[in-house]
């Protein structure tokens, strides 16, 4: 009888470790609503903004400068800006660290290469 208990316990422990090792790491998608976005011009004058911005993030952090046009977050709003509804795509959320970004591109030119 004692041998049966020991075998049963060994099988249960082995199943516990196998089950937890087989589970994938879950990264939640974060979505928040009613966020504020204020848009200013190059001369720091108010250009526009709204308080109904939706922020969606896949919960991951970038740990190196993105050069392949992938992204892990977006911002959007049903409120028009300059007469058009909009979405800010190719937004990246970075982990703490030091990063060097190429700034030789004109603003708003996602096709510009990295240096």
C-alpha positions as semicolon CSV with decimal commas, in nm:
position;residue;x (nm);y (nm);z (nm)
1;X;0,000;0,000;0,000
2;X;0,283;0,240;0,086
3;X;0,446;0,176;-0,253
4;X;0,117;0,264;-0,428
5;X;0,096;0,600;-0,243
6;X;0,457;0,682;-0,331
7;X;0,403;0,596;-0,700
8;X;0,081;0,799;-0,713
9;X;0,256;1,099;-0,553
10;X;0,549;1,072;-0,797
11;X;0,314;1,066;-1,095
12;X;0,117;1,364;-0,960
13;X;0,435;1,570;-0,906
14;X;0,567;1,478;-1,252
15;X;0,236;1,582;-1,409
16;X;0,246;1,914;-1,223
17;X;0,594;1,997;-1,352
18;X;0,514;1,885;-1,707
19;X;0,192;2,087;-1,716
20;X;0,357;2,407;-1,596
21;X;0,651;2,365;-1,834
22;X;0,419;2,312;-2,129
23;X;0,218;2,630;-2,071
24;X;0,314;2,922;-2,294
25;X;0,400;3,256;-2,142
26;X;0,086;3,469;-2,154
27;X;0,132;3,833;-2,248
28;X;-0,188;4,032;-2,204
29;X;-0,307;4,284;-2,458
30;X;-0,352;4,617;-2,285
31;X;-0,628;4,846;-2,409
32;X;-0,720;5,170;-2,236
33;X;-0,980;5,423;-2,346
34;X;-1,060;5,790;-2,287
35;X;-0,692;5,890;-2,290
36;X;-0,580;6,243;-2,374
37;X;-0,364;6,327;-2,674
38;X;-0,246;6,684;-2,727
39;X;-0,082;6,765;-3,059
40;X;0,152;7,062;-3,080
41;X;0,328;7,220;-3,375
42;X;0,704;7,249;-3,421
43;X;0,677;7,595;-3,263
44;X;0,503;7,440;-2,959
45;X;0,159;7,582;-3,042
46;X;-0,155;7,375;-2,984
47;X;-0,258;7,210;-3,311
48;X;-0,528;6,975;-3,188
49;X;-0,614;6,695;-2,954
50;X;-0,888;6,491;-2,799
51;X;-0,980;6,303;-2,481
52;X;-1,120;5,986;-2,639
53;X;-0,799;5,815;-2,749
54;X;-0,778;5,436;-2,736
55;X;-0,432;5,296;-2,660
56;X;-0,372;4,931;-2,752
57;X;-0,046;4,756;-2,662
58;X;0,048;4,389;-2,694
59;X;0,219;4,394;-2,353
60;X;0,571;4,340;-2,485
61;X;0,869;4,574;-2,464
62;X;1,120;4,644;-2,738
63;X;1,478;4,591;-2,625
64;X;1,651;4,713;-2,940
65;X;1,575;4,980;-3,195
66;X;1,310;4,860;-3,439
67;X;1,428;4,873;-3,800
68;X;1,179;4,639;-3,970
69;X;0,859;4,852;-3,940
70;X;0,708;4,622;-3,676
71;X;0,531;4,775;-3,380
72;X;0,369;4,675;-3,053
73;X;0,115;4,955;-2,994
74;X;-0,138;5,182;-3,164
75;X;-0,331;5,495;-3,075
76;X;-0,665;5,585;-3,234
77;X;-0,971;5,801;-3,187
78;X;-1,313;5,835;-3,348
79;X;-1,269;6,214;-3,322
80;X;-1,144;6,362;-3,648
81;X;-0,818;6,553;-3,663
82;X;-0,784;6,798;-3,953
83;X;-1,111;6,656;-4,085
84;X;-1,001;6,290;-4,088
85;X;-1,026;6,002;-3,846
86;X;-0,683;5,876;-3,759
87;X;-0,472;5,595;-3,617
88;X;-0,112;5,625;-3,503
89;X;0,051;5,300;-3,603
90;X;0,409;5,179;-3,578
91;X;0,419;5,290;-3,213
92;X;0,678;5,105;-3,007
93;X;0,701;5,075;-2,630
94;X;1,061;5,026;-2,518
95;X;1,201;4,866;-2,204
96;X;1,427;5,083;-1,989
97;X;1,770;5,116;-2,143
98;X;1,985;5,322;-2,377
99;X;1,885;5,337;-2,742
100;X;2,030;5,528;-3,036
101;X;1,773;5,640;-3,293
102;X;1,854;5,772;-3,639
103;X;1,708;6,121;-3,661
104;X;1,817;6,215;-4,014
105;X;1,471;6,143;-4,161
106;X;1,208;6,408;-4,220
107;X;0,927;6,388;-3,965
108;X;0,653;6,149;-4,071
109;X;0,863;5,954;-4,321
110;X;0,843;5,588;-4,211
111;X;1,021;5,474;-4,530
112;X;1,342;5,654;-4,432
113;X;1,628;5,416;-4,350
114;X;1,831;5,384;-4,034
115;X;2,185;5,506;-4,003
